[in-house]
Every structure is written in structure tokens, then in C-alpha cells.
Amino acid sequence: MTSELALAISGPATGRPVLVLHGGGGPVTVAPVAEHFAASSPTLLPTHPGWNGTARPADIACVADLAGHYLQLLHDRGLSDTLVVGSSLGGWVAAEMAAADTEGLIGRLALVDAVGIEVEEEPVRDFFALDAKGVATYAYYDPERFHVAPEDLPAERRAAMAANMAVLRVISGGPAMADPTLRARLADVTVPTLVLWGEADRIVTPAYGSAYAAAFANARYVTVPQAGHLPHLEQPERTLALLDAFAAETVAR
């Protein structure tokens, strides 16, 4: 099942493993997180099947399939007590992994502005209806810093982004970006969980993040000022410090 996975592995050969899961923008959006953890831990940064031109097997059609794919990866590599860090869609995948983990493969969980649950009063914004300017406006605290006009990009880059968006729509099931059963299932997840949120996120609001944290049996909710949907890009020092503190705290338990 994992044979076709595009996987970057870095860091030392021993230590607590870290699995970093990207969102719709691809692995480049979480590369700084993977690079940070690789300084001290064996770190896995996969490219979700179908992203960046990779093959997507027929048995991977939704987020739950991706979660099973990555649980199998951890199992096949003999990894346990893994710290799983997921951003946006990757956070949804991580939450699904934790809900389905029956082998103790996951030891701690960090969700960064994750999608995936239904919060009726705080729905996920329809990402697919936004143009590039709209994405920057709703996703970032400082949109002017991160907005790139599509016409300024090479044609091959625009094509790759469009292809990633197409597979995101398939895997996520469309604009809702949620599994209506997930929120209730998270109550059975007992591993220490950090739910980390950018205070300026308007793709999934801080209130949505608070509801996400409340769904877990053992979660803490922390916000990052002056950051939106990708706090590890807008406020890397603050975000990585929070992730480091969480990892160190759970080691001691």
C-alpha cells in the first residue's frame, strides 16, 4: 500500500520519529516544520499521493484512505510513539489517523489550523470559490506579503497548482472539507494533542479550532498572534517554539 509513496526522510537514524503532513498546497508549505524537527529527530515528510504529479492509487479516494496509508507506513517501518504534525488537510489526516490507530503507532498529535470536523456555526470557508487574492486575504494575517498573482508564475507552476487543487477537491470531498462523523470519534483519542491556531485564520476560524480541541479527550488549544492559516510560515519562531514545548512536555509523561 505504501510502495508508491513519495517520501523525504531526514534527521538522525534514532530518536522519536516525527511525521509531518502537508495541506492542499503540498509539502513545500510544511517543509520548514520538517527541517526544524530533522535537526534532532528522524523526520518523515511524505507527498500525499496525487500531489505534485505523483501517482494516486485507486484505493486512495478520501482522507480516511490517506490516514490508513500513513498508519501502514508507520507500521511497515516499525515506528511507534510517533509525533504526527498535520497542517490544514494534513491535520485532518492526522486526526483520522489517531482515531483509527489501534497499535500505539502515534504517541502525540499536533494539529495546525486543521480542517476535517463539522462545526455548524463556524463552517469551513469554501476554499475552491476563492481566487488567488481571496486565498491570501482569508488565509494570512499579512496577505500582501504572501499573495502571488497567478499571471506572474510560470505556466508549469500554474498547471501544477491547478492539478493539486483538483486532487484536493477529490480527497476532501469538496468545499465542506469535513467528515460529519469525525468530531464524535475524536472523543476516543487519548494521546496528548496540541491544537495550534493562527488568530487571524479566516479559512477555519479560531472558534472552529477551539471546537476541534474540545472534541479530543486530552487536547490543549493554543493560538498564535499575527498569523493566519499557516502560522508556521507567518510566525515560524513562535509556532516552532510551541511545537517544541509540546514535544518536550509529552516526552516527560
C-alpha positions in Angstrom: 0.0 0.0 0.0 2.9 2.4 0.7 5.2 1.4 -2.1 4.2 4.3 -4.4 4.6 6.9 -1.7 6.9 9.9 -2.4 8.7 10.2 0.9 11.5 12.5 2.1 13.3 11.2 5.2 15.8 13.3 7.1 17.4 13.7 10.5 19.2 11.2 12.7 18.7 7.5 12.5 17.5 7.2 16.1 15.1 9.1 18.3 11.4 9.6 18.5 10.0 9.7 14.9 8.1 12.7 13.5 5.7 12.5 10.7 4.8 15.9 9.0 1.7 16.0 6.9 1.0 18.8 4.4 -2.1 20.6 3.4 -3.5 21.4 0.0 -0.5 23.5 -1.1 1.8 20.5 -1.0 4.9 19.6 1.0 6.6 22.9 0.5 4.1 24.5 2.9 5.4 22.4 5.8 9.0 22.0 4.8 10.2 24.4 7.5 8.5 22.3 10.1 10.1 19.1 8.8 13.5 20.8 8.6 13.2 22.0 12.2 12.4 18.6 13.6 15.0 16.9 11.5 17.7 18.7 13.5 17.0 16.3 16.3 14.6 13.6 15.3 14.1 11.1 12.4 11.6 13.0 10.3 9.3 11.8 7.5 7.8 14.3 5.1 5.6 12.5 2.5 3.9 13.9 -0.5 0.3 12.9 -0.5 -0.5 10.6 -3.4 -1.8 12.7 -6.3 0.0 15.9 -5.3 2.9 17.4 -7.3 2.3 14.9 -10.1 2.7 11.8 -8.0 0.6 8.7 -8.6 -2.6 8.3 -6.7 -3.6 4.6 -6.3 -7.3 3.7 -6.9 -7.6 2.8 -3.2 -6.9 6.3 -2.0 -10.0 8.3 -2.7 -10.7 10.2 0.6 -9.0 11.4 3.8 -9.7 8.2 5.6 -7.8 6.3 2.9 -4.8 8.6 3.3 -4.9 8.0 7.1 -4.8 4.3 6.6 -2.0 4.7 4.1 0.1 6.6 6.7 -0.7 4.2 9.5 0.5 1.4 7.3 3.7 3.4 6.6 4.4 3.7 10.3 3.6 0.0 10.9 5.8 -1.1 8.0 8.7 0.9 9.3 8.3 -0.4 12.8 7.7 3.1 14.2 5.8 3.8 17.4 5.2 6.7 19.8 5.4 8.9 16.7 4.7 12.7 16.9 2.4 13.4 14.0 2.2 17.1 12.9 -0.5 18.0 10.4 -1.3 21.3 8.8 -4.8 22.1 7.3 -5.7 19.0 5.3 -2.7 17.2 6.9 -4.3 17.9 10.2 -7.5 16.2 9.1 -5.4 13.2 8.0 -3.6 13.2 11.3 -6.8 13.3 13.3 -8.2 10.4 11.3 -5.0 8.5 11.9 -5.3 9.0 15.6 -8.9 7.9 15.6 -8.0 4.7 13.7 -4.7 3.9 15.5 -5.1 0.6 17.4 -1.4 -0.2 17.6 0.0 2.7 19.5 1.8 4.0 16.4 1.0 7.6 17.4 2.3 8.9 20.7 1.3 12.6 20.3 -0.6 14.7 17.9 -0.2 18.3 16.8 -2.9 19.9 14.5 -2.1 23.2 12.9 -5.2 25.0 11.6 -6.7 21.7 10.7 -9.9 21.1 8.7 -12.0 17.9 8.9 -14.8 18.3 11.5 -18.2 19.9 11.2 -18.8 22.9 13.3 -22.3 24.1 12.2 -21.9 27.7 13.5 -18.3 28.0 12.1 -18.2 26.3 8.7 -15.0 25.9 6.7 -14.8 28.7 4.1 -15.3 27.4 0.5 -11.6 27.5 -0.5 -12.4 26.4 -4.0 -14.5 29.5 -4.6 -11.6 31.8 -3.9 -9.2 33.3 -6.4 -5.5 33.9 -5.5 -6.2 37.2 -3.9 -9.1 35.8 -1.9 -6.9 32.9 -0.7 -4.3 35.4 0.6 -7.0 37.6 2.2 -8.6 34.8 4.1 -5.6 32.6 4.8 -3.0 35.2 6.0 -2.6 37.8 8.7 -0.4 39.8 6.2 -2.0 38.9 2.8 0.2 41.4 0.8 3.3 39.5 1.9 2.1 36.2 0.6 -0.2 37.0 -2.3 1.3 36.0 -5.7 -0.6 36.8 -8.8 -1.1 33.7 -11.0 0.0 35.5 -14.1 3.4 36.1 -12.5 4.0 32.4 -12.2 5.5 30.1 -14.9 2.8 28.1 -16.9 4.1 24.8 -15.5 3.7 26.1 -11.9 0.2 27.3 -12.6 -0.6 23.9 -14.0 0.8 22.1 -11.0 -1.2 24.2 -8.6 -4.4 23.5 -10.6 -3.7 19.8 -10.5 -3.1 19.9 -6.7 -6.4 21.8 -6.3 -8.2 19.1 -8.4 -6.9 16.3 -6.3 -7.6 18.2 -3.1 -11.3 18.5 -4.2 -11.4 14.8 -4.7 -9.7 13.7 -1.5 -11.6 16.2 0.7 -15.0 15.6 -0.9 -15.4 19.2 -2.0 -15.9 22.6 -0.3 -17.3 21.3 3.0 -13.8 19.9 3.9 -15.3 17.8 6.7 -16.3 14.3 7.7 -19.6 14.5 9.7 -18.6 11.5 11.8 -15.1 12.7 12.8 -15.9 15.1 15.6 -17.6 12.4 17.7 -14.9 9.8 17.0 -12.2 12.1 18.4 -13.6 11.7 21.9 -11.9 8.3 21.9 -8.4 9.7 21.1 -6.5 9.8 24.3 -3.0 10.7 23.1 -1.7 14.2 24.2 -2.9 16.6 21.5 -1.9 20.2 20.7 -4.4 22.2 18.6 -2.5 25.2 17.3 -4.3 28.0 15.5 -3.4 31.3 13.8 -5.6 34.0 15.4 -6.2 35.7 12.0 -7.3 32.5 10.2 -10.5 33.1 8.2 -10.4 29.8 6.3 -11.1 27.9 9.6 -11.7 30.4 12.4 -10.2 30.3 15.9 -13.7 29.4 17.1 -13.6 26.3 14.8 -10.2 25.5 16.2 -11.5 25.7 19.8 -14.3 23.3 18.9 -11.7 21.0 17.4 -9.7 20.9 20.5 -12.8 20.3 22.7 -13.6 17.2 20.7 -10.5 15.4 22.0 -10.2 13.7 25.3 -6.7 15.1 26.0 -6.1 18.3 24.0 -4.8 21.8 24.6 -5.7 24.7 22.3 -3.2 27.5 21.7 -3.4 30.5 19.4 -0.6 32.2 17.5 -0.9 36.0 17.3 -0.4 37.8 13.9 -0.8 34.6 12.0 -3.5 33.0 9.8 -4.0 29.6 8.3 -0.2 28.8 8.1 1.3 30.1 11.3 4.5 28.2 10.8 5.1 30.4 7.7 3.9 33.7 9.1 5.3 33.3 12.7 7.8 30.4 12.5 9.7 31.2 15.7 6.5 31.3 17.8 5.0 28.3 16.2 8.0 26.1 16.3 8.6 27.1 19.9 5.1 25.9 20.8 5.6 22.6 18.9 9.0 22.1 20.7 7.5 22.8 24.1 4.6 20.3 23.4 7.0 17.6 22.2 9.3 18.1 25.3 6.3 18.1 27.7 4.9 14.8 26.3 8.3 13.1 26.4 8.4 13.7 30.1 5.0 12.0 30.7 
